Amino acid sequence: MSLSRSRVAPAPKSRREVAVGSDSESESELEPPDAARPASQEALASDQGQEWPASSASGQASEQRPSTEQEDRPSLEDKSSLKDRPSQEYQTSRESGTRDLSLWEPEIQTPRAAGRRRCHTDCLEAPLSSAFGCLGWAVGAHPWFFLLAAMMLTAALGSGLIYLPKDKEEDLEQQYTPIGGPAKAERRFVQAHFTTNDSYRFSAARRSTEVSFASILVVANAASLLEEDTFTEVSRLDDAVQSVSVEEVNGTQIPYTQVCAKYKNVCVPPNPLLNAWQQNRTLDLRNVTFPIFDYEDHPIYLGGFFGGNALGKRMGRNQLLLQTKALRLLYYLKTERLEDKLRSKQWLAHFLNQFNNIKNGLNLKNIKVVHFTSLSRQLEFEATSKTVIPLFHLAYVLIILFAVASCFRSMYKAKTYYRGRSDEFCCEFRGNQRKHHREGIGVDDMFIMISAWQKTSLMEGIRERMSHVYSKVAVSITITTVTNILAFYTGVMSSFRSVRYFCIYTGTTLFFCYIYNITCFGAFMALDGKREVVCLRWLKKPETPDQKCPSLKKFCFPFGSVVDEQGTDVHPMNVFFRDYFGPFLTNTQSKVFVVVLYILYLVSSIYGCFQVQEGLDLRNLASDDSYITPYFNVEEEYFSDYGPRVMVVITKSIDYWDKEVRQKLEKCMIDFEKNSYVDANLTEFWLRAYVQYMKGNGQDPNDKNAFINGISGFVNYFPTFMYDINISSSNEIISSRGFVQTMHVSSSTSKKIMLFQLRSIAEKCEIPLLVYNQAFIYFDQYAAILENTIQNVIVASAAMFIVSLLLIPHPMCSLWVTFAITSVIVGVTGFMAIWNVNLDSISMINLVICIGFSFDFSAHISYAFVSSSQPSVNKKSIEALYEVGYPVLQSAISTIIGVCVLSAAKAYIFRTFFKIMFLVMLFGAAHGLIFIPVFLTFF
């Protein structure tokens, strides 16, 4: 007897007369639906107001009549055989695994159940189920048409790969920073109002964009670098780097002096103190002050160039530098002209290739060195993606092996109809049904289709079986697919391009996966069904020499066992969920334990949510064994005291000669200096210096003419401020800028707070100001990531609730599905923090995936629960687990197997994907198989 139950009316026995071996029907031809239905079925269909095959496919028949009416009505042939069958054959044992749930528990329409039906919102579900039944009928009749059509579509769309851009570098700033970030607008303003000159007056702090550079961090093996022997080694290293030259295609050499950024026609020194010592070897390194060192009456700024410092007595605004553990060598290159930019890039690439040779050739004994360039992040990010290709190959192999293993079906069978043999142990492998297995979201759809196909009877025709499968599971698959696609397409609202592109590509992929599931994969199922029919017809004949051929028998039954064509083929795991796990889960003691377990899960998750760290550490874009990882580790350990040097820009023309205006502006500058993240001793502001300059020359700074006319002489005397004042042709100061030095901003939290506080000070100032540093482009992610994540989760959850409310025939089910989504997201967010995963654009992508998976698992269980015709909530829950519990478990395990290989990846990006996907699968499956089945019984 057929195990297809509840919302899909089982086929009458009269329909089974057209099954295998019947001369009246051939599987190779398609008769119109009206010609295929028996009179008894036609009468039943007319009474229900439905058309064939919708009456058996729509799943509404069982809802429109008492469950005891027309249930598995036997044909005349079957009735005659009933006399010889003991009544116990209708009640199969747990060992057989073929129990018909409609006979296991009589369906009695209790007032409670009737009341539930009035709450069903099946205005879309019923016609969709009927339509999919017709589609299944068509796929079963013409499998080759749907198979070839899918392949032709693949070939047509695959031709677009020739337009895929090749060798195009991915812009990390464009992908991993907010699209509408405030820092990008601030940068545009700075670029429009201030200029620089890399060839004569280079200043890294005054650049609006990231400069091209090579950086070397030197760490002393001894307690301090301030020793002559150590400085001698550092000087040798500096000389070796500056002697690097690269050969162009035409044979021309490009030396460092040709590409370096310059100050007064001299390459900017990589370290000011080292440069002073190289010029004067008698310089006393034990009498150096920090962070400003006066060398020959010229102040030298050392902040950011030395780290791991031990400071002594204070000398004015500075302190004596007693010891220092590390120093930085910065080699800035020109990038203003395109030609300079290309040459600098060539030199940096050659430097990266030669650095290890340089280091080994110098035989450094007193120091250790690590290196980094402005190209390193990009190059290492591209190299990282290639390191996981072997892991993906392994993942596919493991998934295929799991698919093979999970499709074994072994059961103890009753007497076979055609061979009359004794009871035997049967197992069959459906290889064709696994050819389109895929990794990721949507894989559970195929498992569910296979599970439904296995529950159909071999006595039915292929078209009827396919119609039965499609009407039973296609609506559930459609619900999860539509909601998943909506969840991903909501990601286009994200401020991060990487998230947008991922969501668009994945949403489109899911759409095509769905199309291939209901066409190509269904066609494979139909063709495999035809193979079964041919084999059974062959076995039905009297034994011939052909039947002794091992190869033919192996083709029909790969593992040497014959399928029982009379009953349905239920997987042992389905029996386990029905006979063991379901009853155990729905007893009172288990329910109490599940509730306590969920409370512990929720408390732990909420605690973890408050421990989440925000922001993407750029070192995580490279692999663990990359040379940039130790560089960032050394930088974090020794050079975290001083952060970026921040511009304070006056954005509009103001009366600088007005004393009240200057006082307002000075008050704002003092507010910046009072901030805990700013070093007040390192502020650099042209207006302060200019007022002192004018007063020193006996000029009145309150006189407009004197103020404007004196600027040219001031910038000649202090050329550093030349590019800080933007004066129009009409002698009007359009804009100007000063600089403040930030400190103690090594963590993502401190960067976020510092950026927020500085912008708040600028907004509150009576003078129009903005603050900017090129690093703010990346710092903006700290402010945007949480907002974007919450926005995407809320919108996606709302979209899923609306769709599920329309398609799942019970509003309470939609609420439970939405509850599961929220619960899983909270759990994943909390535990990913405990697992040392930051909330960044990478983990935000995975949280969008989390929404899809958490919906899939809960939606399938909830849909099966409300579709059940069982009279009690406990039996509904058991039946739901029997129907889709194993496919849900298969989906979770297959996905975990697919991503578990990424745990061995050397890159943070892929390990993060593994961690979050593991949590999503674990918590999603727990909700679908444990929490939701129990919670549904409470209402």
Secondary structure, DSSP 8 states (H G I E B T S, - for coil): -----TTS----HHHHTTSTT-TT--TTS---HHHHS-HHHHHHHHHHT--TTHHHHSS-HHHHS-TTSSTT---HHHHHHHTTS-GGGGS--TTT----HHHHS-----HHHHHHHTT---TTHHHHHHHHHHHHHHHHH-HHHHHHHHHHHHHHHHGGGGGS--S----HHHHHSBTT-HHHHHHHHHHHH---BTTTB--GGG-SS--EEEEEEEEESSS-S-SHHHHHHHHHHHHHHHT-EEE-TTS-EEEHHHHB-EETTEE--SSHHHHHHHH-TT--GGG-EESEEEETTEEEE-BTTEEEEEEEEEETTEEEEEEEEEEEEEEEE--SSHHHHHHHHHHHHHHHHHHHHHHHHHT-SSEEEEEEETTHHHHHHHHHHHHTHHHHHHHHHHHHHHHHHHT-EEEE----TTT-----EEEE--SGGGTT--SSTTHHHHHHHHHHHHTSBTTS-HHHHHHHHHHHHHHHHHHHHHHHHHHHHGGGGSSBHHHHHHHHHHHHHHHHHHHHIIIIIHHHHHHHHHHHHHHHHHHHS---GGGG-HHHHHHH-TTS----SSSB---HHHHHIIIIIHHHHTSHHHHHHHHHHHHHHHHHHHHHHTT--BS--GGGGSBTTSTHHHHHHHHHHHS-SEEEEEEEEE-S---TT-HHHHHHHHHHHHHHHHSTTEEEEEEEEHHHHHHHHHHHTT--TT-HHHHHHTHHHHHHHSGGGGGGEEE-TTS-EEEEEEEEEEES--SHHHHHHHHHHHHHHHHHSSS-EEEE-TTHHHHHHHHHHHHHHHHHHHHHHHHHHHHHHHHSS-HHHHHHHHHHHHHHHHHHHHHHHHTT--BSHHHHHHHHHHHHHHHHHHHHHHHHHHH---SSHHHHHHHHHHHHHHHHHHHHHHHHHHHHGGGG-SBHHHHHHHHHHHHHHHHHHHIIIIIHHHHGGG-
